[in-house]
Amino acid sequence: MSKSPLKSGTVGNIVVEKNNTTIVVKNILKFNKGFNHLKQLVDVGGGIGVTLNLITSKYPQIKGINFDLPHVIQMPLLTQWILHDWGDEYCLKLLKNCYEAIPDNGKVIVVEAIFPVKPEISIAVKSTSQIDVSLMTQTQGGKERSQEEFLALATGAGFRGIKFVCFVC
């Protein structure tokens, strides 16, 4: 089977990924200055490279790598909309693998929606709720998580000094 998006029937997914990613990442780059001092960044599961393209366009000093092979894990890791696809047990395993793979001063950047603890009526929360329902019906344990749930996963994997840096959209 061909890996070409045009031959595999995934053109619609590419358009959705590009549009959603572009909106969110542009907002992250607008409000978060956490990329200023990075020289290299690995996007784990980076799809067609939209995120890295946006980041490296704004920060040309960053060498972006759209890979997840062991030899590139010595750089900061970026996961975007990966954890919400999986149940807690698998997320914990994935985060532990990231923790073990990065150097002592390493960094993992996670881009995910934050599910509120108290009900809200904003468009962002309504969208997150719709995605949550979709994840519950289409994945094995996937779900949107609250800040507390992400904190529990990160600390359970061994991370310390966890920061929730910016909230966009």
Secondary structure, 3 states (H helix, E strand, C coil): CCCCHHHHCCHHHHHHHHHHHHHHHHHHHHHCCCCCCCCEEEEECCCCCHHHHHHHHHCCCCEEECCCCHHHCCCCEEEECCHHHCCHHHHHHHHHHHHHHCCCCCCEEEECCECCCCCCCCHHHHHHHHHHHHHHHHCCCCCCECHHHHHHHHHHCCCCCCCCCCCCC
